[in-house]
């Protein structure tokens, strides 16, 4: 009969290491365990780091931090009480001029004093203005389409609606209000329906509200076609966010992407089933003339770094994530984070030229080089090397007046869609585009 035996250090069923019986086997087991610890240590560090991800050190939204993180107001550095301080002059709403007042009501004092003498009016009255909403009622116009029959051939003729009157039950202003409530003020279709019923006495179904949103989207197709002028803007900020397209089955992993291109005057959104580089080629061109503000997503790497502005808000989050690591990488990250905050303080203080930022640039480059050359953390080295590769893109706000060091304008433009995505079980956007001026 043949018996199988396990050598010391071999894995046995259940993942355990065979028990050593000799000194040599003990050395083998120790060497095996040391090797396993060395292999598991970076994996464990990565998993621990993922547990500590938040909106402050990653792209996660603030809503994912949870109540224990505390909000910005709870992290106040000042020990003073909230509200106006002693000696504050106060601020008051300015009175509207008399010609803008709807009605003036004169209020006279009592005719007799408690002593029995007459009260004589003198001086200027104290003005008190009350703002009130008028009773709001929807304007409903009924069009009666008369019909007539030809006395000769008997053909029936029915009147048509006047020019400019839509065939639906909602007029242009009502459609515009429904669209604005849904997108600008982030109300769900149920809340839009309830607000119209309570405020205007208009009682429509959810389906009618949904159709109204579709009509508003269709009306915006023409302005989207005229957004070609966007390419002529000197600066364009670009960002994207995921979006599951309308009609996708529940649980579907297929995902579209909403791309936002933002200039000071116009924001254009496109729903495209990809976030690959070719999408950027179609949106801003293979050789964009405008300076492009973005994050460090690899799809933007084809753009000349001298023609870009990398978002410093994203960089601060990356530096904070490095600073939370142990040892030398953490010290390098803390240095980078401090220099990033210093950049914003200098800019707020009025520094604008390359000469103003030269000392900070020199120290930042040195810190990034140390981070790229250290060998204790490969992720830190990769991040620092990538930032060094994009070095000219860090300083576009110095070389080009009017450029912001962050990509906040594009992220804020997408915020309304992100909120709508959070409120909706399914996306309501359709592939195509929308424009906001």
C-alpha positions as CSV (number, residue, x, y, z in Angstrom):
1,X,0.0,0.0,0.0
2,X,1.3,3.4,-1.0
3,X,1.0,6.3,1.5
4,X,1.2,10.0,0.4
5,X,3.2,12.2,2.8
6,X,3.4,16.0,2.7
7,X,6.7,17.7,3.0
8,X,7.1,20.5,5.4
9,X,6.0,23.8,3.9
10,X,3.6,22.2,1.4
11,X,0.0,23.4,1.3
12,X,-2.5,20.8,2.5
13,X,-6.3,20.9,1.9
14,X,-7.8,23.8,3.8
15,X,-4.9,26.2,3.0
16,X,-2.8,25.2,6.0
17,X,1.0,24.5,5.9
18,X,2.1,21.0,6.8
19,X,3.5,20.8,10.3
20,X,7.4,20.6,10.3
21,X,9.1,17.8,12.0
22,X,12.8,18.7,11.7
23,X,14.8,21.9,12.1
24,X,15.4,22.0,8.3
25,X,11.7,21.7,7.7
26,X,11.1,24.6,10.3
27,X,13.4,26.8,8.2
28,X,11.5,25.9,5.1
29,X,8.2,26.8,6.8
30,X,9.6,30.1,8.1
31,X,10.9,31.0,4.6
32,X,7.6,30.1,3.1
33,X,5.7,32.2,5.6
34,X,8.0,35.2,5.2
35,X,7.4,35.0,1.4
36,X,3.7,34.9,2.0
37,X,3.8,37.9,4.3
38,X,5.8,39.8,1.8
39,X,3.3,39.0,-0.9
40,X,0.2,39.8,1.3
41,X,1.6,43.0,2.8
42,X,1.0,45.3,-0.3
43,X,-2.4,43.6,-0.8
44,X,-3.4,44.3,2.8
45,X,-2.2,47.9,2.5
46,X,-4.2,48.4,-0.6
47,X,-7.4,47.0,0.9
48,X,-6.9,49.1,4.1
49,X,-6.4,52.2,1.9
50,X,-9.7,51.4,0.0
51,X,-11.5,51.2,3.3
52,X,-10.3,54.8,4.0
53,X,-11.4,56.3,0.7
54,X,-13.6,59.3,1.0
55,X,-14.6,62.5,-0.9
56,X,-11.4,64.1,0.5
57,X,-8.9,61.7,-1.0
58,X,-10.7,60.2,-4.0
59,X,-13.4,60.9,-6.6
60,X,-16.2,59.5,-4.3
61,X,-19.0,62.0,-3.7
62,X,-19.5,63.7,-0.3
63,X,-22.8,61.9,0.1
64,X,-20.9,58.6,0.4
65,X,-18.9,59.7,3.5
66,X,-21.7,59.0,5.9
67,X,-22.8,61.0,9.0
68,X,-19.7,60.2,11.0
69,X,-17.4,62.2,8.7
70,X,-18.9,65.5,9.7
71,X,-19.7,68.3,7.3
72,X,-17.7,71.4,6.5
73,X,-19.5,73.5,9.2
74,X,-18.6,70.9,11.9
75,X,-14.9,71.2,10.9
76,X,-14.7,74.9,11.6
77,X,-11.3,76.1,12.8
78,X,-12.6,79.2,14.6
79,X,-13.7,79.0,18.3
80,X,-16.0,81.9,18.0
81,X,-19.8,81.5,18.3
82,X,-21.8,81.1,15.2
83,X,-23.6,84.1,13.7
84,X,-22.9,87.8,13.8
85,X,-20.3,89.0,16.2
86,X,-20.6,91.8,18.7
87,X,-20.4,95.2,17.0
88,X,-21.5,93.8,13.6
89,X,-23.5,96.6,11.9
90,X,-26.0,94.2,10.5
91,X,-27.5,94.0,7.0
92,X,-31.1,94.7,6.0
93,X,-33.2,94.4,2.9
94,X,-33.4,97.7,1.0
95,X,-36.8,99.2,0.5
96,X,-38.3,99.1,-2.9
97,X,-38.9,102.6,-4.4
98,X,-42.5,103.8,-4.2
99,X,-43.1,103.4,-7.9
100,X,-42.5,99.7,-7.7
101,X,-45.0,99.2,-4.8
102,X,-48.3,97.6,-5.8
103,X,-50.4,99.3,-3.1
104,X,-49.8,101.9,-0.3
105,X,-51.8,101.7,2.8
106,X,-51.7,104.8,5.1
107,X,-51.8,103.9,8.8
108,X,-52.6,106.7,11.2
109,X,-51.8,106.7,14.9
110,X,-54.6,106.8,17.5
111,X,-56.5,110.1,17.6
112,X,-56.2,110.7,21.4
113,X,-53.4,110.1,23.9
114,X,-54.1,108.4,27.3
115,X,-54.0,111.9,28.8
116,X,-56.9,113.0,26.6
117,X,-55.0,115.4,24.3
118,X,-55.1,115.0,20.5
119,X,-52.3,113.2,18.7
120,X,-50.7,115.4,16.0
121,X,-49.1,113.5,13.0
122,X,-45.6,114.8,12.4
123,X,-42.4,113.7,10.5
124,X,-42.0,111.0,7.9
125,X,-43.8,107.6,8.4
126,X,-41.8,104.5,9.1
127,X,-42.1,102.3,6.1
128,X,-43.0,98.6,6.3
129,X,-43.2,96.5,3.1
130,X,-44.9,93.2,2.9
131,X,-44.2,90.8,0.0
132,X,-47.0,88.4,-0.8
133,X,-47.8,86.2,-3.8
134,X,-51.0,86.8,-5.6
135,X,-53.5,84.0,-6.0
136,X,-52.1,82.0,-8.8
137,X,-54.5,80.3,-11.3
138,X,-53.5,78.7,-14.6
139,X,-54.7,80.5,-17.7
140,X,-56.8,78.0,-19.6
141,X,-57.7,78.9,-23.2
142,X,-60.3,76.7,-25.0
143,X,-60.2,76.6,-28.8
144,X,-63.4,75.5,-30.4
145,X,-62.7,74.1,-33.8
146,X,-65.8,74.5,-35.9
147,X,-66.6,72.1,-38.7
148,X,-68.5,72.7,-41.9
149,X,-69.6,70.7,-44.9
150,X,-69.4,71.8,-48.5
151,X,-72.8,72.5,-50.0
152,X,-71.6,71.3,-53.4
153,X,-69.6,68.1,-52.9
154,X,-70.4,67.4,-49.3
155,X,-66.7,67.4,-48.1
156,X,-66.2,68.0,-44.4
157,X,-63.9,71.0,-43.4
158,X,-62.7,71.5,-39.8
159,X,-61.0,74.6,-38.5
160,X,-57.3,74.3,-37.6
161,X,-55.6,75.6,-34.5
162,X,-54.2,79.1,-34.8
163,X,-50.5,79.4,-35.8
164,X,-48.3,78.9,-32.7
165,X,-50.9,77.0,-30.7
166,X,-49.5,73.5,-29.8
167,X,-51.5,70.4,-30.2
168,X,-50.9,69.3,-26.6
169,X,-52.4,70.6,-23.5
170,X,-49.4,72.4,-22.1
171,X,-48.3,75.7,-23.5
172,X,-44.7,76.9,-24.0
173,X,-44.4,78.6,-20.6
174,X,-45.8,75.6,-18.8
175,X,-43.4,73.3,-20.6
176,X,-40.5,75.6,-19.8
177,X,-41.5,75.6,-16.1
178,X,-41.8,71.8,-16.0
179,X,-38.4,71.4,-17.6
180,X,-36.8,74.0,-15.2
181,X,-38.3,72.3,-12.1
182,X,-37.0,69.0,-13.2
183,X,-33.5,69.9,-14.2
184,X,-32.6,73.2,-12.6
185,X,-34.3,72.6,-9.3
186,X,-33.9,68.8,-9.2
187,X,-37.6,67.9,-8.5
188,X,-38.7,64.4,-9.4
189,X,-41.7,64.0,-11.8
190,X,-43.9,63.2,-8.8
191,X,-43.0,66.4,-7.1
192,X,-43.4,68.4,-10.3
193,X,-46.9,67.0,-10.7
194,X,-47.8,67.8,-7.0
195,X,-46.4,71.3,-7.2
196,X,-48.4,72.1,-10.3
197,X,-51.6,70.7,-8.7
198,X,-51.1,72.6,-5.4
199,X,-49.8,75.9,-6.8
200,X,-51.6,76.3,-10.1
201,X,-54.4,73.9,-9.8
202,X,-53.2,72.0,-12.9
203,X,-53.7,68.2,-12.4
204,X,-51.7,66.1,-14.8
205,X,-50.5,62.6,-14.7
206,X,-46.9,61.4,-14.3
207,X,-47.0,60.3,-17.9
208,X,-47.9,63.8,-19.0
209,X,-45.0,65.3,-17.0
210,X,-42.6,62.8,-18.6
211,X,-43.9,63.7,-22.1
212,X,-43.4,67.3,-21.3
213,X,-39.7,66.6,-20.4
214,X,-39.4,64.9,-23.8
215,X,-40.8,67.9,-25.6
216,X,-38.4,70.2,-23.8
217,X,-35.5,67.9,-24.8
218,X,-36.7,67.9,-28.4
219,X,-37.0,71.7,-28.5
220,X,-33.3,71.9,-27.4
221,X,-32.0,69.8,-30.3
222,X,-31.8,72.9,-32.6
223,X,-29.7,74.9,-30.1
224,X,-27.4,71.9,-29.8
225,X,-26.7,72.0,-33.5
226,X,-25.6,75.6,-33.1
227,X,-23.1,74.7,-30.4
228,X,-20.3,74.5,-33.0
229,X,-19.3,78.0,-31.8
230,X,-18.1,76.2,-28.7
231,X,-15.0,75.0,-30.6
232,X,-14.0,78.7,-31.0
233,X,-13.9,79.4,-27.3
234,X,-10.4,79.9,-25.9
235,X,-11.0,77.7,-22.9
236,X,-13.2,74.6,-22.5
237,X,-13.6,72.4,-19.4
238,X,-14.5,68.8,-20.0
239,X,-15.8,66.1,-17.7
240,X,-17.9,62.9,-17.9
241,X,-20.1,60.9,-15.7
242,X,-21.8,57.5,-16.1
243,X,-25.5,57.2,-17.1
244,X,-27.7,54.2,-17.7
245,X,-29.8,55.0,-20.8
246,X,-33.6,55.2,-20.8
247,X,-35.2,51.8,-21.4
248,X,-32.2,49.7,-20.2
249,X,-33.4,46.6,-18.3
250,X,-33.1,46.7,-14.5
251,X,-29.8,45.4,-13.4
252,X,-28.2,45.9,-16.8
253,X,-24.5,46.5,-16.7
254,X,-24.6,48.5,-20.0
255,X,-23.8,52.2,-19.3
256,X,-23.8,55.4,-21.3
257,X,-21.7,58.4,-20.4
258,X,-22.8,62.0,-20.2
259,X,-20.0,64.3,-21.5
260,X,-20.0,68.0,-20.5
261,X,-18.2,70.7,-22.4
262,X,-18.4,74.0,-20.5
263,X,-17.3,77.5,-21.4
264,X,-18.2,80.7,-19.6
265,X,-21.3,81.2,-21.8
266,X,-22.6,77.8,-22.7
267,X,-22.6,74.2,-21.5
268,X,-23.2,71.3,-23.9
269,X,-24.0,67.8,-22.8
270,X,-23.8,64.7,-25.0
271,X,-25.0,61.2,-24.0
272,X,-22.6,58.7,-25.7
273,X,-22.2,55.0,-25.1
274,X,-18.4,55.3,-24.4
275,X,-15.8,57.3,-22.6
276,X,-13.0,56.3,-24.9
277,X,-10.5,58.7,-26.6
278,X,-12.3,58.7,-29.9
279,X,-15.3,60.4,-28.1
280,X,-13.0,63.3,-27.2
281,X,-11.8,63.5,-30.8
282,X,-15.4,64.0,-31.9
283,X,-16.2,66.5,-29.2
284,X,-13.2,68.8,-29.0
285,X,-11.1,67.6,-32.0
286,X,-7.9,65.6,-32.4
287,X,-6.0,68.9,-32.2
288,X,-8.1,71.2,-30.1
289,X,-7.4,74.9,-30.4
290,X,-8.8,75.7,-27.0
291,X,-7.1,75.1,-23.7
292,X,-8.7,72.1,-22.2
293,X,-9.4,71.8,-18.5
294,X,-9.9,68.3,-17.2
295,X,-8.8,65.7,-14.6
296,X,-6.0,63.2,-15.2
297,X,-8.1,60.6,-17.0
298,X,-5.9,58.8,-19.5
299,X,-8.2,59.6,-22.5
300,X,-7.0,63.2,-22.4
301,X,-3.3,62.3,-22.7
302,X,-3.3,62.8,-26.4
303,X,-3.6,66.6,-25.8
304,X,-0.4,68.5,-25.6
305,X,0.2,69.2,-21.8
306,X,1.0,72.8,-22.8
307,X,-2.6,73.0,-24.1
308,X,-4.2,71.6,-20.9
309,X,-5.0,72.6,-17.3
310,X,-5.1,69.7,-15.0
311,X,-7.6,70.1,-12.1
312,X,-5.8,71.0,-8.9
313,X,-8.8,69.9,-6.8
314,X,-8.2,66.4,-8.1
315,X,-4.5,66.7,-7.4
316,X,-5.1,67.7,-3.8
317,X,-7.2,64.6,-3.3
318,X,-4.5,62.5,-4.8
319,X,-1.9,64.1,-2.6
320,X,-4.0,63.6,0.5
321,X,-4.4,59.9,-0.4
322,X,-0.6,59.6,-0.6
323,X,-0.2,61.5,2.7
324,X,-2.3,59.0,4.5
325,X,0.2,56.2,3.6
326,X,2.8,55.1,6.1
327,X,6.5,55.9,6.0
328,X,8.4,57.9,3.4
329,X,5.4,57.9,0.9
330,X,3.2,59.5,3.5
331,X,5.8,62.2,4.3
332,X,6.1,63.0,0.6
333,X,2.4,63.1,0.2
334,X,2.1,65.6,3.2
335,X,4.7,67.8,1.5
336,X,2.8,67.7,-1.8
337,X,-0.5,68.5,-0.1
338,X,1.0,71.4,1.8
339,X,2.4,72.8,-1.4
340,X,-1.0,72.4,-3.1
341,X,-2.7,74.4,-0.4
342,X,0.0,77.0,-0.6
343,X,-0.7,77.4,-4.4
344,X,-4.3,78.4,-3.7
345,X,-3.3,80.8,-0.9
346,X,-0.8,82.5,-3.1
347,X,-3.3,82.8,-5.9
348,X,-6.0,84.2,-3.6
349,X,-3.4,86.7,-2.4
350,X,-3.1,88.0,-6.0
351,X,-0.1,86.2,-7.4
352,X,-0.5,85.5,-11.1
353,X,2.8,85.4,-12.9
354,X,5.3,82.6,-13.5
355,X,7.9,84.5,-11.5
356,X,5.5,84.6,-8.6
357,X,5.1,80.8,-8.6
358,X,8.7,79.9,-9.4
359,X,9.7,79.0,-5.8
360,X,6.6,76.9,-5.3
361,X,7.2,75.1,-8.7
362,X,10.8,74.3,-7.7
363,X,9.8,72.8,-4.4
364,X,6.8,70.9,-5.9
365,X,9.0,69.3,-8.7
366,X,11.6,68.2,-6.1
367,X,8.8,66.5,-4.0
368,X,7.3,64.8,-7.0
369,X,10.8,63.5,-8.1
370,X,11.4,62.1,-4.6
371,X,8.0,60.4,-4.8
372,X,8.7,59.0,-8.3
373,X,12.1,57.7,-7.3
374,X,11.2,56.0,-3.9
375,X,10.6,52.3,-4.1
376,X,8.5,51.7,-1.0
377,X,5.2,52.3,-2.7
378,X,4.7,51.7,-6.4
379,X,1.3,53.5,-6.5
380,X,2.9,56.6,-5.1
381,X,5.7,56.4,-7.6
382,X,3.3,56.0,-10.5
383,X,1.2,58.9,-9.4
384,X,4.2,61.2,-9.0
385,X,5.7,60.1,-12.3
386,X,2.4,60.8,-14.1
387,X,2.0,64.3,-12.6
388,X,5.6,65.1,-13.6
389,X,4.8,63.9,-17.2
390,X,1.9,66.4,-17.2
391,X,4.0,69.2,-15.6
392,X,3.1,72.0,-18.1
393,X,-0.6,71.2,-17.6
394,X,-0.3,72.1,-14.0
395,X,0.4,75.7,-14.8
396,X,-2.1,76.6,-17.6
397,X,-3.8,79.1,-15.3
398,X,-0.5,81.1,-15.2
399,X,0.2,81.1,-18.9
400,X,-3.4,81.8,-20.0
401,X,-5.4,84.6,-18.3
402,X,-9.0,83.6,-17.4
403,X,-8.1,79.9,-16.9
404,X,-9.1,78.5,-13.5
405,X,-6.7,76.0,-11.8
406,X,-9.6,73.6,-11.2
407,X,-12.2,71.8,-13.3
408,X,-15.0,72.9,-11.0
409,X,-17.1,74.5,-13.8
410,X,-17.5,71.1,-15.6
411,X,-18.1,69.2,-12.4
412,X,-20.7,71.7,-11.3
413,X,-22.4,71.5,-14.7
414,X,-22.7,67.7,-14.3
415,X,-24.0,68.0,-10.7
416,X,-27.6,68.4,-11.8
417,X,-27.4,65.2,-13.8
418,X,-25.7,63.3,-11.0
419,X,-28.5,64.3,-8.6
420,X,-31.1,63.2,-11.1
421,X,-29.3,59.9,-11.5
422,X,-29.4,59.4,-7.7
423,X,-33.1,60.2,-7.6
424,X,-34.1,58.0,-10.6
425,X,-34.2,54.2,-10.7
426,X,-33.6,54.6,-14.5
427,X,-32.1,57.3,-16.5
428,X,-34.4,59.6,-18.4
429,X,-31.9,61.1,-20.8
430,X,-31.9,59.9,-24.4
431,X,-28.8,59.6,-26.5
432,X,-28.2,62.9,-28.3
433,X,-27.4,66.2,-26.6
434,X,-28.7,69.1,-24.6
435,X,-27.5,72.6,-24.2
436,X,-27.6,75.1,-21.3
437,X,-26.7,78.8,-21.7
